[in-house]
Amino acid sequence: MSMLHAPPTAAALQARLAEALQPTQLEVIDESAAHTGHAGANAEGYGTHFRVRISSPLFKGKSRVAQHRLVYDALHDFVARGLHALAIEVL
């Protein structure tokens, strides 16, 4: 399976966010196992639900909505690969 079609992983999301947003703090947690059986969970029960805790100098002076938009924009192509839910905590 090519990386373009591989299911999302916490490591892949973390790498993308690190590249796009140069965070000073970053933690990506795969919470998918807690959602097994949920309509948005894939058959394997992973790679669908993530929590992101992030701080970035790019957030300075931006509203919370704008900060979240930066995170979503950085991860948009993961949606087609199975990302179903993303909880964002701006630190």
N, C-alpha and C positions, 0 to 999 in steps of 0.2 A: 504494500500500500504506500503510495507516495505521501510525502509530508503535507502536500496540499490537501489531501483527503483524509489524513489520519485524524482520529478523534482528538478533541482538545485534551491537553494535559495541563496540570498546574505549572509544570516547568515551561511549556510552550507559551502559556499566557504570561508568565513572569518574564520570560525573555523578550516578548513583544512589548510589554509595558516598560521594561527597563530601557529598551532601545528608543521607544517613542516619547516617553515622558521624563527620562532621566530622574527617576525618583530618589529622594533622600531616604525614604523608608518604603519597603515593599514586601508584602506577604500575600501569597495566593494560596488559598485553601480549597481543596476539592471536597465539597460537601455532598457529592452525588450519591454516595452510599446511603445517606439518610433519606434519599428520595426514591429508592428502588420501589417500583410499582406505581409511581406517580406518572401521570400522562406524559410528562416531559422527559422522563428518564429513558435512556436507551436500554436495549436488551441486556447489556453488560452491567448496567448500573453505575457507570462512571463517565466522567467527561461531559456532564450535562449541567451541573450546578456548582458554581464557584463563588467564593467570597474573596474580595480584593480589599486589602488594607494598604493605603498608599498615601504618601506625601510627596509633592513635587513642587519645585519652584515655578513650574508653568501654571500652577493653580493660583498664584498670588494675584489678588485683586479680582478674581473671577467668582461669580455666584456658585452656589453648590450645584445648580443645574448645569452650568457651563463646565465645572470641574468633572462632573459625571459624564458629560458629553465627550470630553477629551478621552476618558477611559473607554467609553463605548466605541468611539471612532477608531481607537487603536486596536480594538478587538473585533471589529465588525465582520471580518472574514471567517472568524471562528463560529459564527452562528450557523453558517451553511454546513459546518463540520460537526454540529451537534450541541453547541453551547445553547442551553435552554434558559438558564437563569443566572443572573449575576448580581450579587449583593456588593455594593461599593461602600467602603468606610473611608472617608477622607480624614487623614490624621492631622 
